[in-house]
């Protein structure tokens, strides 16, 4: 059916001479749900169908008349029919599977009676459509019961994390930015060091970007560090150093998205603003047994809207709800491997648990393969100092320090020629190394050339190893 559940994608079957729902033999299949999805693709040409849920809608015994298949006679028999609800977009292009069907068509539910020539199937279709509506209604209401068990569970199960001792917006904000794309254990020490260096928003606003980057070194995603400083400057200049206290104004600060605004707003100002990230979406997908890919904006919007109702009903516990959902996704409703359903406060209301779909969920949009880029990196040493420079091109690692590098993999002869072109007077090639660095969407293949040089051209900044370690923030790809 379509997402609105008001039209059915039906095929005109060569055996039944009638429009009917898609289906096929599942002999030998161990996963009937995905077999059903596969058959929708094969029979209709729709490329992105997904289950409404993993629940079986109905089990029926259906008669099949005698017919010919691949030139051989098939006697009349009975199908043991298991039905799942599948959702597809009416915008997708359909095609006919000619050996089985003569047409594929979206039919409004009130017109099925005219399209179907099998009277005994009409009652079954009516039953299945009603059950799909019931299933959808159950999914839409599933999140309404999460607040009370989460609020009971969280106080005795929350991890003792350094940022949870703070309710002021500045340290909470710092922790939320650091935790983006980064594991909790990796963040703890960075968080303590960062606050020791920049204890308040004024000190962060007064810092240079190089000073901020040095405290960020190794955390990756350096645009976060740049946005932190820019946001601190905005807070000082536009709000007199006081953190804004509405979701809209928090959201306007550089580097702050819906999630961070929701987290700071709910934890620090008791705003009914859910913080919905991948962890929360995974919990929501399982509680509602929803197979819609959680990466899609409409999924995030739907979950945020549903959770906001719970926040509004518990105005004194908004921050606790936010942190409870974070904790549940991080420690119980795990992304890889077996989640700890027996320890989950939402086990009794989790539809995926009831339908044995926990390990099937969440579904994700298929990721594109990473682009591979190759670079030759030059470690140029002259009189105990090494050449570094700042990246000027917009994009990846913009504005950060790096060792000189050029696209492509050079031979040793080409590398020496390049050093000469930089006027470094290369004297000796001491060694070469190879390594890889993986970003979210790009993979770098790096070939490092270590050259002893006789001249320090002004095109580069020259620093000792000790000065680089103490003063310069080098991204992990170069460190």
N, C-alpha and C positions, 0 to 999 in steps of 0.2 A: 504494500500500500504506500501511498504518498505520506509525507510527514503529517499532513492534516487529517489523515485517515478518512478521507471522503472520496477516494478513487482507488481502484484496484488495477494493477497491471496484469492483464490476462492474455493467454495465448489461445489461438484457435487450433485445437488439437486434431491431428489427422485421424486418430482412432475414434474419438468421441464425436467428431463433427460438431463441436461446440466450443465456445469460449470457456476456458477453465483456468484455475490457478496453476502456476508452474509446479513441477514436481518430476521426480525421476527415481529409478531404482537406487537403493543405497546399499545393495548387497556388498558385504565386506568392509563397509566404512565403519570406523570406530568413533567418528565424531559427526553425528548426524546434523548438528547445527551448521557446521561449516560446509557439510555436503549440500545442505539446503541453499546456502548462500552461493555456492559454486554453481548449482543448477539454475538459479536465477540469472547468473551471468551468461551461462551457456545457452539458455533458452530464449533470453530476451535481448542480449547484447548490452544490457546495463552493466557498467563497469564498477560502480561503487555502491552496491547494495550493502546494507548492514542490518543485523538483527535488531528488532525492537527491544528484545531481551532474550535471554537464554532459556526462558520458560517454554515448555511444550504447551501449545494452545489446545491440542486435541489429539486423541488417538481413535481412529475409525477403521472399520472394515469396509472396503469399497469394492464393488463388482467391476470387473474389466471384461468387456465382450471379446469374443474370438476375433482375431485379426491377423494380418500378415506383417511380418517384420523381417526386413532384409531378404525377402523372397520366401520365407518359411512361415508355415501356418502356426499360429500360437492359439491354443485353446482358451476358452473362457476360464477365468480364474479370479481370485480375490487378492486385493492388496491390503496389507496391514499398513495403514497410513498414519505417519506421525507428522504433525503440522507445527511449524514455527512461524512467527510473525516477522516479516522482513520489510524494511523501509528502503525506498528508492526515490530519487528525485525525478519529477516529470520533465525536467529540462534535459535529461540524458537522452542520447540517441539510441533508439531500439532497432533491432534487426531480427529477422525470422531464422529459426533453426529449421531448414527446409525438410530435413528427413523426418521431423516430428510435427511441425506446425505450419500453418499457412498464413498466419497473421499474428501480430503483437500489438496490443492496443490498451491504452488507459481508459477504463470504463468507470463512470461515476457509480457510486454504490446503489443509487436509486434506479440505475439502468441495467443492473446485472440480470434481472429477471428477463429482460428482452434479449440479452446476449447469450444466455445459457439455455441450451436445449436439453439439459438433464434435470428434470424436476426434482429428483432425489438429492441433487447437489445443492439446490437453492437453500434448503434448511441448514445444511452444513456451512455454506458460505455466510449465511446470516449469523450462525453461532460463532464462527471464527472472527467475523468483523466485530461483533459485540465483545468478544474476549480480548481483541486487540485494544479496543477502547478501554476496557477494564484494566488491562495491563498498563496502558499509558497513564491512566488516572492514578494507579498505585505508585508508579514511578514518580509522578509529579508531586505526590504527597509524602514520599518516603523521607525527605529531608526535614519534614515538619516535626519529627520526633527526636532529633539528635541533641538538642540543647540540654535537656535535663540529664541524660546519662553522661554526657561529656563534662558537665559542671560537677557532677558527683565524682567522676573518675579522676579528673585532672589534679586536684590538690595532692593526692597521695602517689601520683605517678609521674609528676613533672621532674625532668632532670634539673640538677642544680647548675645552671649556666650563668656565667658572669653578668650578662646583660639583663637577666631576669630580676636582678636585684635593683634595677633602675626603672623608674616610672617617668623620669624626665625625658622629654622628646629627643634631646641631642644624643645621648648614648644609645637610645633605642634605635634612632635613625641610623647611626653609624653601624650598629650590629646588623640591621636589616640590609643595608647596602653590601656589607661584607659577606653576608650569607647567600647572596645571589650567586648561583652557579658554583658554590664553594661548600665543602663539608664542614660541619660544626667543629670537629676536632681541629681542623686546620685553622679555623677562625679565632679560636680562643686566645692564643698568644698574640696574634695580630691585633685583636681588639684591645687587649690590655696595653700593649706598647703604643698603639695609636692614641688612646685616651691619655696615656702618660705624657706623650709629646704634645697633643692638642686636647687639653682637658675641657675646652668649651668652644662654642661656635666662634667667638671672637678670635681665639688663638688660631683656629683653622682658617679663618678668613684672612688673617695677617700673614700666613705662611706663603712661601713661594710654591709653585707647582712641583719643582724639583724636590723640595723638602717633603711634600705630601707623597710624591711618588716613591721616595726612599722608604718611607714607612709602609708603603703598599707593596714593595718589591717582593715578587713571588706569588702574590695573590691572583695575578692575571686580570684580564678585562680592565685595562688601565683607564678606560674612559670613565669607569666608576669613580676613580680617584679624582679625575679632572672635574667631574660633575659634583663631587662632594665639596670641593673647594669653591666652585662657582655658586653652589647653593648656599654655602656659608656666607659668601660675600653678599648674596641677595638678601639673606636673613638679616644681616647687619645693616645693610643700606636701606632696605625697604621696610623692615619690621623692627628696627632699633635693637636688634640682637635677640629679640624674643621669637621663638618658633611660632609660626602661624598655627591657629587652632581649629581651622575648618578644613574639611577634606579638599574642597576646591582650591584653597590657597596652598595647602601642602602639595597637592598634585601639580601645581604650576612651577614648583621649584625644579631647577635643572636635575635631571637624572632620576626623578621620582615618578614612577608609574602608578597605575591603579593599586597594585599590590602593596607597595611600600606606603602609599598614602593611607590605604585601609589599615595597615598594621599600626602605623604611628597614631592615626586618628582613634582607633579603638583602644589600643593599649594605654596611650597617654592622655587622651581626652574623653574616653568613654563614648566615642561616636559609634553609631550603628553602621559601621563601614567594614564589611568583611574583607579580609586579605586573602585573595584567591590565587594560589600559585599551583604548580604541578602537583605538590603533595595533597593539597585540598581538593583539586580536581580528581585525583585518583580515588580519594575517599568517597567523593560524591558519586563518581562513576560506579563504584562498587555498591554503595548503599542503594542507589537507584537502579542497579543492574543495567546501566546505559552503555550501549555499544557505539554511540556517536563518538568520533575521534575527539579526545579532550583538547587537542591543539587548536580546534576551530573556535573562532571568536564567539559564535553563537552558544557554544557549550559554556564558556566562561561567563557570558552574560546571563545565561539561564541559572547557573549555580549561584552567582553573586546575588541575583534577585531573590532566589529562594532563601539563601542564608540571611539576607538583610531582614527578612520577616522575622526570623528567629532572634536576631540581634535586637530588633525593636521590641520584641516581647520580653527581653531580659536586659533592660537598659542599664542595670548596675553591674552586669557581667560581660560587657562587650569585649574588654581586653582579655578576660579569662577564656571566653569562647574562641577568640583568635588564637591564643597560645595553645589551647586544648586541641584545636584542629591541626595546628603545626606539629604538636607532639604526637598525635595519633598517626599522622602520615609519616613521621620520621622514625617512630619506634615500633609501631604495631602494624599498620596497613602498608606494608613494605612494597617497594616497586619491583624488586627482582627476587625470585624464589618464593617460598611459602610465607605468606603473611601470618601473623599470630592471631588468628580468628578467635581462638579460645580465650585470649586475654583482651579482646576488644569490647569496649563498653557498648558498641553499636551492633554486636553480633545478632541480637534478637530482632533487629529491624532491618538488617542488611539483606537486600533482595538478591544480591549476587551470591551471598552465602547460602541462602535458601535454594537458589537455582543451580548451585555448584558451578558458578561462573567466575569465582574469584580470580583464578589464574588466567582467565581469558581477558581480564580487564586490568587496566584501561586499554582502549585501542588508541593508536597514534596515527597521524598522517605519515605516510611513508616518506622517510627522509631522503633527500638527494645525496648522491655520493659526493664526498669531499673533493674539491678541486686540489690537484697536486701542483705545487710550485717548487722550482729548484733555484737555489742561490749558492754562490760562492762567497764565503765570509772570510775576511782578511783580519788576522791578528797581527798587527804591525807593531813591532817593538823597536824602539830607538832610545839608547842611553837609559834603559830601565823604565821607559814610559811607553804607554800603549795608545794607539789612535782610536778615538771614538768620535761620534758625531750624533746630531739629533736628526730624527726622521722628519722630513718636511712635507712629504706627500700626504694628502688626505687619505684616510682609510685606516687599515690595520696598524696599530701601534703608533699612530700619528703623534708627533711631538715628543717621543721617548728617545732615550739614548740607545745607540747600537754600535757594533763594530762595522767598519766599512764593508759593504757587500754589493754584489752586482747580480742580476738575473742570470741563470744558467750555471752549469758546472764547467769550470775552467780546467784545462790541463795545467800542469806545473809551469810549463813555459808561458802559457797565456796569463797565469796568475802573476808571474814575475813581470811580464810586459805591462800588466795593469798597474802594478805597484810603481813601475817606472813612469807610467803616464800620470800618476798622482804626484810624481817628483819625490818619492820616498827613498830613492837610491837603494833598492833591495841588495843585500849582501849575502844572505844565506837563507835558504828554505829549510827550516829545522824539522818540521813534521806536517802531516796532513791528518785530518780526522773527518769522520762522517757521522751525522746524527739526524734525527727527525724531530720535528715539533708539530704537535697536532692542535690546531685551533678548532672552534666549533664547526666551521664550514670549510676550512682550508687546512691542508697538510703541507708543511714545508720539508723538503729534502735539502739538507744543508751540507756543504763541503767546506770544511775549515782549512785555511792555509796559514801556517805560522811562519812569518818572515822577519828576519832581523834586518833592520834598515839603517841607513847612514844619515838620514835627514828627516826633519820633522816639518813638513809643509803646513802652512797656516790653514789649509782646507779642513784640517782635523783639529780636535782638542786632544792634547797629550797629557795623560795622567798615569801615575804609578798604580800598581795593583792595589796598594794600600789605600790610595786616594779613591780609586774606583769602588772598592769595598765599602769605604766609609761615607762617600759623598754622592756617588752616582747610582741611580736606579736603572739597572739593566733588566729588561724583560727576560723571563725564563728561557725563551728561545735562544738568547745570546749568552746568558750566564753560564 
